[in-house]
Amino acid sequence: MSLPSPSSSPSPASAAPSAPTVTPTQAELLDFVRRAAADAELVASLPLDPEGRTWVRLAGPGGSEAWLIGWPPGTGTGWHDHAESVGAFVTAAGELKENALAARLPTDGWKTLELSDGVDREHRLTAGQGRAFGRHHVHEVLNESSDRHAVSVHAYYPPLPQIRRYSRSGQTLRLEQIERPGDWQ
């Protein structure tokens, strides 16, 4: 699997014969990110920054949005969801921690929500480990290492229409911002 540059054509892996686009399932997204995370050449090609996350867009299956992401020590995403998209991610190097909510949130019309007890889930994902998730999955992803980068591969379908960002204090979750693709691409 090779990284597409902005001016290059798709890699052979993504240039399959034209066929009707089939919506990729969570399992297919997870399979894709696992294969990409196992590609040592791809993972090693990501430039790592000592202070900020780095990322490169990949050609995902079935028109999905995919990213190779580098995580410096002590960085994270903050609480967020991917709206109507399903997704998957796998740690390719290092270790990531995912804090997630095992609760279905209302999709619209709220700014502050009191969470029930017992909704918190924690997943520690070392190289080769990952997760698939459904729509409106609220989580944060962290590299808690004090001295080692982590690298991961992520895929989403449909391509991210928005990301909702939250703050959290105890059991209170507050919607802070809605980002659209132009904010991160």
N, CA, C and O of each residue as an XYZ file, in Angstrom:
740
protein
N       0.860     -1.156      0.000
C       0.000      0.000      0.000
C       0.903      1.213      0.000
O       1.813      1.301      0.824
N       0.676      2.146     -0.898
C       1.521      3.329     -0.949
C       0.692      4.567     -0.671
O      -0.524      4.586     -0.863
N       1.380      5.598     -0.215
C       0.709      6.866      0.068
C       0.449      7.608     -1.220
O       1.382      7.804     -1.999
N      -0.758      8.027     -1.480
C      -0.996      8.855     -2.649
C      -0.544     10.275     -2.354
O      -0.827     10.811     -1.283
N       0.145     10.873     -3.284
C       0.482     12.286     -3.122
C      -0.611     13.077     -3.804
O      -1.360     12.532     -4.615
N      -0.713     14.370     -3.482
C      -1.813     15.143     -4.062
C      -1.827     15.109     -5.584
O      -2.891     15.230     -6.191
N      -0.647     14.944     -6.222
C      -0.616     14.975     -7.676
C      -0.482     13.595     -8.296
O      -0.403     13.480     -9.519
N      -0.454     12.544     -7.483
C      -0.277     11.209     -8.052
C      -1.616     10.543     -8.295
O      -2.649     10.972     -7.782
N      -1.573      9.471     -9.101
C      -2.789      8.695     -9.276
C      -2.913      7.715     -8.125
O      -1.953      7.500     -7.384
N      -4.076      7.123     -7.970
C      -4.273      6.198     -6.876
C      -3.279      5.045     -6.942
O      -2.815      4.670     -8.019
N      -2.961      4.487     -5.774
C      -2.062      3.340     -5.719
C      -2.752      2.137     -6.343
O      -3.979      2.112     -6.444
N      -1.970      1.127     -6.768
C      -2.601     -0.054     -7.356
C      -3.634     -0.686     -6.436
O      -4.639     -1.217     -6.909
N      -3.403     -0.635     -5.132
C      -4.360     -1.231     -4.201
C      -5.709     -0.535     -4.258
O      -6.741     -1.156     -4.002
N      -5.710      0.766     -4.597
C      -6.981      1.487     -4.623
C      -7.513      1.669     -6.038
O      -8.577      2.260     -6.223
N      -6.788      1.169     -7.046
C      -7.194      1.365     -8.431
C      -7.806      0.084     -8.990
O      -7.455     -0.346    -10.088
N      -8.710     -0.519     -8.243
C      -9.376     -1.731     -8.683
C     -10.241     -1.406     -9.889
O     -10.598     -0.246    -10.092
N     -10.585     -2.403    -10.691
C     -11.452     -2.146    -11.837
C     -12.725     -1.451    -11.395
O     -13.224     -1.682    -10.293
N     -13.246     -0.598    -12.265
C     -14.458      0.136    -11.927
C     -15.607     -0.833    -11.721
O     -15.907     -1.670    -12.572
N     -16.225     -0.697    -10.592
C     -17.393     -1.505    -10.262
C     -18.322     -0.605     -9.480
O     -17.880      0.403     -8.929
N     -19.584     -0.939     -9.417
C     -20.477     -0.102     -8.623
C     -19.951     -0.007     -7.197
O     -19.538     -1.006     -6.608
N     -19.971      1.206     -6.650
C     -19.511      1.399     -5.281
C     -20.496      0.749     -4.329
O     -21.699      1.007     -4.379
N     -19.969     -0.090     -3.470
C     -20.769     -0.771     -2.466
C     -20.400     -0.159     -1.124
O     -19.221      0.001     -0.809
N     -21.392      0.175     -0.350
C     -21.146      0.764      0.957
C     -20.327     -0.191      1.809
O     -20.763     -1.315      2.055
N     -19.134      0.231      2.272
C     -18.339     -0.664      3.107
C     -18.968     -0.829      4.492
O     -19.504      0.120      5.064
N     -18.890     -2.035      5.006
C     -19.402     -2.331      6.347
C     -18.341     -1.968      7.381
O     -17.192     -1.697      7.030
N     -18.727     -1.965      8.649
C     -17.754     -1.747      9.720
C     -16.659     -2.809      9.661
O     -15.486     -2.500      9.874
N     -17.030     -4.051      9.376
C     -16.045     -5.137      9.297
C     -15.065     -4.901      8.151
O     -13.871     -5.163      8.296
N     -15.552     -4.413      7.023
C     -14.659     -4.130      5.889
C     -13.744     -2.955      6.194
O     -12.573     -2.968      5.812
N     -14.259     -1.942      6.875
C     -13.404     -0.823      7.281
C     -12.329     -1.308      8.251
O     -11.168     -0.913      8.142
N     -12.712     -2.162      9.197
C     -11.742     -2.693     10.151
C     -10.692     -3.540      9.437
O      -9.509     -3.462      9.768
N     -11.104     -4.340      8.473
C     -10.145     -5.134      7.703
C      -9.170     -4.226      6.958
O      -7.966     -4.483      6.950
N      -9.680     -3.170      6.338
C      -8.817     -2.229      5.621
C      -7.796     -1.583      6.553
O      -6.608     -1.549      6.234
N      -8.245     -1.068      7.708
C      -7.296     -0.386      8.599
C      -6.291     -1.376      9.183
O      -5.145     -1.006      9.439
N      -6.694     -2.619      9.397
C      -5.741     -3.641      9.867
C      -4.653     -3.890      8.827
O      -3.470     -3.944      9.161
N      -5.058     -4.041      7.559
C      -4.074     -4.279      6.495
C      -3.142     -3.073      6.342
O      -1.932     -3.237      6.184
N      -3.706     -1.870      6.388
C      -2.873     -0.668      6.256
C      -1.915     -0.533      7.436
O      -0.752     -0.173      7.250
N      -2.392     -0.818      8.648
C      -1.542     -0.708      9.840
C      -0.419     -1.736      9.824
O       0.627     -1.511     10.432
N      -0.616     -2.856      9.142
C       0.414     -3.896      9.048
C       1.438     -3.602      7.954
O       2.435     -4.315      7.841
N       1.210     -2.570      7.153
C       2.130     -2.200      6.069
C       3.253     -1.335      6.650
O       3.111     -0.120      6.785
N       4.358     -1.977      6.987
C       5.472     -1.284      7.659
C       6.004     -0.118      6.838
O       6.379      0.912      7.397
N       6.039     -0.271      5.523
C       6.541      0.815      4.666
C       5.614      2.028      4.727
O       6.080      3.165      4.811
N       4.324      1.790      4.685
C       3.351      2.871      4.788
C       3.491      3.593      6.123
O       3.565      4.821      6.164
N       3.526      2.834      7.209
C       3.601      3.420      8.550
C       4.888      4.234      8.704
O       4.869      5.328      9.267
N       6.000      3.701      8.206
C       7.293      4.397      8.320
C       7.357      5.658      7.458
O       8.186      6.532      7.706
N       6.491      5.759      6.452
C       6.519      6.927      5.560
C       5.869      8.173      6.179
O       6.033      9.277      5.661
N       5.137      8.000      7.280
C       4.449      9.136      7.885
C       5.452     10.042      8.599
O       6.160      9.584      9.496
N       5.524     11.313      8.218
C       6.408     12.220      8.960
C       5.829     12.463     10.354
O       4.643     12.762     10.497
N       6.667     12.336     11.373
C       6.225     12.531     12.750
C       6.740     13.865     13.262
O       7.897     14.219     13.037
N       5.884     14.598     13.946
C       6.217     15.890     14.529
C       6.310     15.703     16.038
O       5.452     15.042     16.623
N       7.328     16.267     16.685
C       7.451     16.058     18.130
C       6.357     16.744     18.954
O       6.184     16.416     20.128
N       5.625     17.679     18.371
C       4.655     18.440     19.163
C       3.209     18.298     18.737
O       2.313     18.410     19.575
N       2.955     18.057     17.474
C       1.574     18.010     17.008
C       1.286     16.770     16.201
O       2.192     16.155     15.640
N       0.011     16.403     16.144
C      -0.365     15.248     15.340
C      -0.100     15.535     13.870
O      -0.210     16.673     13.414
N       0.250     14.489     13.139
C       0.421     14.576     11.691
C      -0.521     13.567     11.051
O      -0.909     12.585     11.683
N      -0.885     13.808      9.807
C      -1.786     12.877      9.138
C      -1.615     12.967      7.645
O      -1.199     13.987      7.095
N      -1.956     11.850      6.997
C      -1.960     11.743      5.546
C      -3.237     11.019      5.171
O      -3.601     10.011      5.778
N      -3.909     11.545      4.167
C      -5.148     10.910      3.710
C      -4.811      9.692      2.851
O      -3.877      9.732      2.051
N      -5.566      8.623      3.016
C      -5.400      7.399      2.250
C      -6.651      7.138      1.422
O      -7.716      7.685      1.710
N      -6.523      6.312      0.406
C      -7.677      5.890     -0.391
C      -8.328      4.710      0.320
O      -7.786      3.605      0.325
N      -9.482      4.946      0.916
C     -10.182      3.889      1.641
C     -11.091      3.093      0.730
O     -11.327      3.497     -0.409
N     -11.608      1.969      1.205
C     -12.472      1.117      0.381
C     -13.853      1.734      0.154
O     -14.410      2.386      1.037
N     -14.386      1.517     -1.030
C     -15.767      1.902     -1.327
C     -16.070      3.373     -1.142
O     -17.193      3.727     -0.784
N     -15.090      4.244     -1.378
C     -15.321      5.675     -1.234
C     -15.251      6.169      0.198
O     -15.675      7.287      0.491
N     -14.721      5.351      1.090
C     -14.594      5.790      2.482
C     -13.451      6.789      2.622
O     -12.595      6.905      1.744
N     -13.455      7.491      3.720
C     -12.399      8.442      4.065
C     -11.444      7.721      5.005
O     -11.877      7.134      5.996
N     -10.149      7.759      4.704
C      -9.175      7.045      5.532
C      -7.972      7.940      5.801
O      -7.604      8.782      4.981
N      -7.368      7.736      6.971
C      -6.243      8.563      7.413
C      -5.195      7.721      8.129
O      -5.521      6.793      8.868
N      -3.940      8.060      7.899
C      -2.810      7.559      8.673
C      -2.432      8.713      9.596
O      -2.167      9.817      9.121
N      -2.403      8.475     10.911
C      -2.236      9.556     11.881
C      -1.076      9.260     12.820
O      -0.955      8.148     13.334
N      -0.218     10.262     13.043
C       0.864     10.174     14.011
C       0.508     10.957     15.259
O       0.008     12.079     15.177
N       0.765     10.364     16.413
C       0.390     10.918     17.711
C       1.649     11.131     18.552
O       2.211     10.148     19.035
N       2.115     12.357     18.749
C       3.244     12.577     19.656
C       2.866     12.186     21.086
O       1.683     12.093     21.413
N       3.864     11.959     21.932
C       3.572     11.640     23.334
C       2.656     12.696     23.966
O       2.840     13.897     23.767
N       1.678     12.226     24.722
C       0.805     13.123     25.475
C      -0.271     13.827     24.679
O      -0.858     14.784     25.183
N      -0.561     13.401     23.455
C      -1.583     14.079     22.653
C      -2.867     13.255     22.600
O      -2.867     12.059     22.889
N      -3.955     13.917     22.228
C      -5.240     13.242     22.112
C      -6.214     14.076     21.317
O      -5.913     15.199     20.913
N      -7.382     13.514     21.098
C      -8.393     14.167     20.275
C      -9.363     15.032     21.055
O      -9.955     15.951     20.488
N      -9.540     14.768     22.329
C     -10.665     15.338     23.050
C     -11.914     14.538     22.700
O     -11.906     13.746     21.758
N     -12.989     14.748     23.464
C     -14.238     14.024     23.233
C     -14.874     14.495     21.933
O     -14.964     15.697     21.684
N     -15.316     13.553     21.102
C     -15.935     13.882     19.816
C     -16.731     12.686     19.307
O     -16.639     11.584     19.848
N     -17.517     12.923     18.255
C     -18.126     11.826     17.508
C     -17.990     12.128     16.025
O     -17.537     13.205     15.637
N     -18.387     11.166     15.203
C     -18.261     11.295     13.752
C     -19.638     11.347     13.089
O     -19.798     10.960     11.932
N     -20.616     11.827     13.835
C     -21.979     12.023     13.329
C     -22.520     10.750     12.680
O     -22.554      9.696     13.315
N     -22.937     10.843     11.438
C     -23.611      9.734     10.742
C     -22.661      8.689     10.184
O     -23.122      7.719      9.581
N     -21.369      8.842     10.357
C     -20.405      7.894      9.802
C     -20.148      6.727     10.748
O     -20.133      6.893     11.968
N     -19.946      5.550     10.172
C     -19.412      4.414     10.910
C     -17.914      4.425     10.676
O     -17.443      5.048      9.725
N     -17.162      3.750     11.520
C     -15.721      3.799     11.342
C     -14.992      2.668     12.006
O     -15.578      1.796     12.648
N     -13.670      2.714     11.827
C     -12.773      1.743     12.451
C     -11.402      2.375     12.550
O     -11.037      3.228     11.741
N     -10.639      1.948     13.556
C      -9.246      2.368     13.630
C      -8.413      1.277     14.273
O      -8.907      0.487     15.078
N      -7.132      1.247     13.901
C      -6.182      0.271     14.423
C      -4.891      0.997     14.754
O      -4.446      1.858     13.995
N      -4.295      0.658     15.871
C      -2.985      1.181     16.237
C      -1.948      0.435     15.409
O      -1.932     -0.796     15.383
N      -1.084      1.185     14.734
C      -0.029      0.587     13.908
C       1.298      0.541     14.652
O       2.108     -0.352     14.405
N       1.535      1.486     15.559
C       2.772      1.542     16.349
C       2.452      2.226     17.666
O       1.602      3.115     17.719
N       3.131      1.814     18.728
C       2.890      2.400     20.037
C       1.613      1.864     20.652
O       1.192      0.743     20.367
N       1.000      2.680     21.500
C      -0.244      2.301     22.169
C      -1.153      3.516     22.246
O      -0.707      4.623     22.545
N      -2.427      3.297     21.973
C      -3.440      4.334     22.127
C      -4.474      3.866     23.145
O      -4.717      2.671     23.309
N      -5.066      4.828     23.813
C      -6.160      4.554     24.745
C      -7.408      5.222     24.171
O      -7.375      6.386     23.773
N      -8.509      4.468     24.135
C      -9.797      5.032     23.739
C     -10.701      5.025     24.956
O     -10.941      3.979     25.560
N     -11.204      6.206     25.313
C     -12.287      6.329     26.287
C     -13.548      6.527     25.464
O     -13.600      7.402     24.600
N     -14.560      5.721     25.729
C     -15.785      5.780     24.934
C     -16.997      5.755     25.848
O     -16.922      5.327     27.000
N     -18.114      6.224     25.311
C     -19.382      6.183     26.028
C     -20.245      5.076     25.448
O     -20.478      5.033     24.240
N     -20.715      4.192     26.293
C     -21.608      3.121     25.875
C     -23.041      3.609     26.079
O     -23.805      3.037     26.857
N     -23.381      4.664     25.371
C     -24.720      5.246     25.477
C     -25.052      5.895     24.143
O     -24.189      6.503     23.509
N     -26.277      5.766     23.727
C     -26.728      6.431     22.505
C     -27.196      7.828     22.891
O     -28.093      7.999     23.716
N     -26.562      8.824     22.272
C     -26.909     10.212     22.567
C     -27.940     10.723     21.583
O     -28.014     10.235     20.455
N     -28.731     11.692     21.989
C     -29.623     12.339     21.011
C     -28.757     12.961     19.910
O     -27.659     13.445     20.186
N     -29.239     12.952     18.682
C     -28.419     13.462     17.587
C     -28.463     14.975     17.454
O     -27.491     15.573     16.994
N     -29.540     15.600     17.836
C     -29.672     17.046     17.678
C     -30.492     17.630     18.816
O     -31.169     16.915     19.555
N     -30.410     18.958     18.937
C     -31.303     19.661     19.835
C     -30.867     19.728     21.285
O     -31.690     20.030     22.150
N     -29.604     19.456     21.585
C     -29.143     19.544     22.969
C     -27.765     20.181     23.007
O     -27.001     20.103     22.045
N     -27.462     20.807     24.124
C     -26.140     21.413     24.345
C     -25.449     20.779     25.544
O     -24.222     20.674     25.572
N     -26.234     20.352     26.543
C     -25.676     19.752     27.754
C     -26.466     18.489     28.069
O     -27.693     18.466     27.967
N     -25.748     17.447     28.452
C     -26.376     16.166     28.729
C     -25.748     15.574     29.979
O     -24.525     15.544     30.115
N     -26.595     15.099     30.895
C     -26.109     14.396     32.086
C     -26.030     12.911     31.749
O     -27.030     12.299     31.373
N     -24.836     12.334     31.887
C     -24.610     10.933     31.559
C     -24.976     10.040     32.742
O     -24.784     10.419     33.897
N     -25.491      8.877     32.453
C     -25.801      7.886     33.488
C     -24.512      7.258     33.998
O     -23.493      7.261     33.306
N     -24.561      6.727     35.195
C     -23.432      5.968     35.710
C     -23.248      4.713     34.863
O     -24.215      4.178     34.319
N     -22.016      4.250     34.754
C     -21.733      3.004     34.064
C     -21.628      3.093     32.555
O     -21.573      2.056     31.893
N     -21.597      4.292     31.979
C     -21.516      4.402     30.518
C     -20.074      4.466     30.007
O     -19.849      4.368     28.800
N     -19.109      4.626     30.889
C     -17.715      4.771     30.455
C     -17.076      3.429     30.127
O     -17.228      2.452     30.862
N     -16.357      3.403     29.006
C     -15.594      2.232     28.581
C     -14.180      2.686     28.237
O     -13.984      3.753     27.656
N     -13.198      1.866     28.600
C     -11.798      2.169     28.295
C     -11.211      0.999     27.510
O     -11.401     -0.163     27.869
N     -10.490      1.325     26.430
C      -9.839      0.311     25.609
C      -8.392      0.731     25.406
O      -8.122      1.848     24.963
N      -7.461     -0.158     25.730
C      -6.042      0.081     25.466
C      -5.681     -0.733     24.234
O      -5.857     -1.951     24.204
N      -5.174     -0.044     23.220
C      -4.940     -0.668     21.927
C      -3.463     -0.583     21.565
O      -2.954      0.494     21.251
N      -2.780     -1.717     21.611
C      -1.378     -1.774     21.210
C      -1.315     -2.075     19.711
O      -2.343     -2.300     19.073
N      -0.107     -2.077     19.158
C       0.060     -2.294     17.718
C      -0.698     -3.536     17.257
O      -0.554     -4.618     17.825
N      -1.508     -3.357     16.214
C      -2.301     -4.444     15.650
C      -3.705     -4.550     16.216
O      -4.531     -5.287     15.680
N      -3.989     -3.824     17.293
C      -5.323     -3.884     17.897
C      -6.150     -2.679     17.457
O      -5.623     -1.583     17.265
N      -7.446     -2.902     17.303
C      -8.310     -1.808     16.877
C      -9.756     -2.064     17.205
O     -10.112     -3.032     17.877
N     -10.585     -1.159     16.706
C     -12.019     -1.203     16.991
C     -12.801     -0.678     15.806
O     -12.338      0.187     15.062
N     -13.989     -1.215     15.648
C     -14.960     -0.664     14.711
C     -16.075     -0.054     15.549
O     -16.318     -0.487     16.676
N     -16.748      0.945     15.004
C     -17.809      1.597     15.771
C     -18.903      2.103     14.840
O     -18.690      2.306     13.644
N     -20.079      2.299     15.429
C     -21.246      2.748     14.676
C     -21.424      4.254     14.702
O     -20.573      4.993     15.195
N     -22.533      4.682     14.168
C     -22.869      6.110     14.106
C     -22.985      6.691     15.513
O     -23.392      6.008     16.452
N     -22.623      7.956     15.638
C     -22.772      8.721     16.880
C     -21.957      8.127     18.034
O     -22.337      8.276     19.195
N     -20.857      7.467     17.730
C     -19.974      6.881     18.746
C     -19.141      8.011     19.360
O     -18.295      8.600     18.687
N     -19.382      8.307     20.625
C     -18.661      9.391     21.307
C     -17.448      8.791     22.006
O     -17.558      7.856     22.799
N     -16.266      9.368     21.681
C     -15.039      8.852     22.287
C     -13.944      9.916     22.261
O     -14.090     10.976     21.652
N     -12.855      9.600     22.937
C     -11.620     10.355     22.803
C     -10.503      9.331     22.658
O     -10.566      8.239     23.223
N      -9.470      9.702     21.884
C      -8.338      8.814     21.653
C      -7.098      9.543     22.147
O      -6.899     10.721     21.853
N      -6.257      8.822     22.908
C      -5.101      9.436     23.565
C      -3.839      8.600     23.389
O      -3.890      7.371     23.399
N      -2.713      9.279     23.229
C      -1.403      8.639     23.362
C      -0.882      9.080     24.721
O      -0.400     10.204     24.862
N      -0.970      8.220     25.712
C      -0.572      8.582     27.063
C       0.918      8.378     27.330
O       1.390      8.661     28.431
N       1.657      7.892     26.345
C       3.095      7.700     26.533
C       3.766      9.041     26.791
O       3.362     10.067     26.244
N       4.789      9.021     27.627
C       5.537     10.251     27.881
C       6.730     10.389     26.943
O       7.373     11.439     26.911
N       7.035      9.335     26.176
C       8.256      9.407     25.366
C       8.180      8.691     24.014
O       9.199      8.574     23.334
N       7.013      8.215     23.612
C       6.932      7.451     22.380
C       5.745      7.866     21.523
O       4.624      7.999     22.016
N       6.005      8.069     20.231
C       4.926      8.328     19.282
C       4.057      7.076     19.132
O       4.513      5.956     19.364
N       2.819      7.287     18.748
C       1.941      6.205     18.306
C       1.506      6.559     16.881
O       1.493      7.728     16.497
N       1.160      5.554     16.124
C       0.655      5.742     14.761
C      -0.583      4.869     14.621
O      -0.622      3.745     15.121
N      -1.596      5.395     13.935
C      -2.827      4.631     13.742
C      -3.388      4.879     12.355
O      -3.017      5.836     11.675
N      -4.302      3.988     11.947
C      -5.004      4.115     10.672
C      -6.494      4.141     10.985
O      -6.982      3.331     11.773
N      -7.223      5.083     10.359
C      -8.655      5.284     10.600
C      -9.393      5.284      9.265
O      -8.848      5.725      8.253
N     -10.632      4.790      9.259
C     -11.477      4.848      8.062
C     -12.918      5.110      8.493
O     -13.378      4.607      9.518
N     -13.624      5.915      7.678
C     -14.995      6.320      7.984
C     -15.858      6.250      6.727
O     -15.401      6.585      5.634
N     -17.100      5.814      6.887
C     -18.053      5.850      5.787
C     -19.434      6.178      6.346
O     -19.843      5.590      7.347
N     -20.149      7.090      5.730
C     -19.698      7.899      4.604
C     -18.580      8.841      5.030
O     -18.368      9.055      6.224
N     -17.847      9.417      4.038
C     -16.809     10.373      4.412
C     -17.392     11.398      5.379
O     -18.531     11.840      5.228
N     -16.605     11.757      6.353
C     -17.085     12.557      7.492
C     -17.845     13.817      7.069
O     -17.268     14.727      6.475
N     -19.150     13.861      7.382
C     -19.928     15.061      7.086
C     -19.667     16.149      8.128
O     -19.777     17.343      7.846
N     -19.322     15.712      9.329
C     -19.022     16.640     10.420
C     -18.430     15.869     11.586
O     -18.557     14.648     11.679
N     -17.786     16.605     12.466
C     -17.310     16.062     13.739
C     -17.870     16.985     14.809
O     -17.707     18.204     14.751
N     -18.530     16.383     15.782
C     -19.030     17.170     16.905
C     -18.045     17.019     18.058
O     -17.695     15.904     18.444
N     -17.598     18.154     18.607
C     -16.625     18.165     19.697
C     -17.337     18.507     20.998
O     -18.215     19.369     21.041
N     -16.932     17.802     22.071
C     -17.569     17.939     23.368
C     -16.536     18.258     24.443
O     -15.351     17.960     24.295
N     -17.005     18.867     25.521
C     -16.208     18.948     26.747
C     -16.913     18.062     27.763
O     -18.115     17.811     27.674
N     -16.132     17.599     28.727
C     -16.723     16.730     29.730
C     -16.200     17.110     31.099
O     -14.998     17.280     31.300
N     -17.123     17.239     32.036
C     -16.793     17.483     33.431
C     -17.628     16.512     34.253
O     -18.845     16.666     34.357
N     -16.972     15.508     34.839
C     -17.717     14.486     35.575
C     -18.678     13.781     34.655
O     -18.273     13.237     33.628
N     -19.962     13.783     35.012
C     -20.991     13.121     34.211
C     -21.691     14.086     33.252
O     -22.688     13.721     32.628
N     -21.179     15.311     33.131
C     -21.799     16.295     32.247
C     -21.023     16.387     30.934
O     -19.822     16.656     30.926
N     -21.721     16.161     29.836
C     -21.158     16.267     28.493
C     -21.782     17.488     27.840
O     -23.004     17.640     27.831
N     -20.942     18.356     27.293
C     -21.426     19.592     26.682
C     -20.948     19.671     25.239
O     -19.757     19.519     24.967
N     -21.877     19.911     24.308
C     -21.537     20.126     22.910
C     -20.863     21.488     22.794
O     -21.453     22.502     23.168
N     -19.639     21.522     22.282
C     -18.873     22.760     22.194
C     -18.763     23.305     20.779
O     -18.792     24.518     20.572
N     -18.634     22.399     19.790
C     -18.340     22.866     18.438
C     -18.731     21.795     17.432
O     -18.651     20.599     17.714
N     -19.154     22.240     16.258
C     -19.391     21.332     15.136
C     -18.431     21.736     14.034
O     -18.452     22.871     13.559
N     -17.573     20.775     13.624
C     -16.607     21.020     12.554
C     -17.090     20.371     11.271
O     -17.709     19.308     11.296
N     -16.811     21.004     10.169
C     -17.154     20.483      8.839
C     -15.847     20.139      8.112
O     -14.779     20.581      8.536
N     -15.913     19.363      7.029
C     -14.687     18.912      6.340
C     -13.674     20.017      6.037
O     -12.472     19.769      6.128
N     -14.104     21.198      5.689
C     -13.174     22.292      5.405
C     -12.330     22.680      6.593
O     -11.288     23.313      6.426
N     -12.756     22.313      7.801
C     -12.006     22.651      9.012
C     -10.791     21.762      9.222
O      -9.871     22.156      9.938
N     -10.755     20.557      8.613
C      -9.625     19.662      8.848
C      -8.953     19.171      7.589
O      -7.938     18.480      7.682
N      -9.466     19.493      6.413
C      -8.844     18.988      5.183
C      -7.982     20.043      4.529
O      -7.383     19.789      3.484
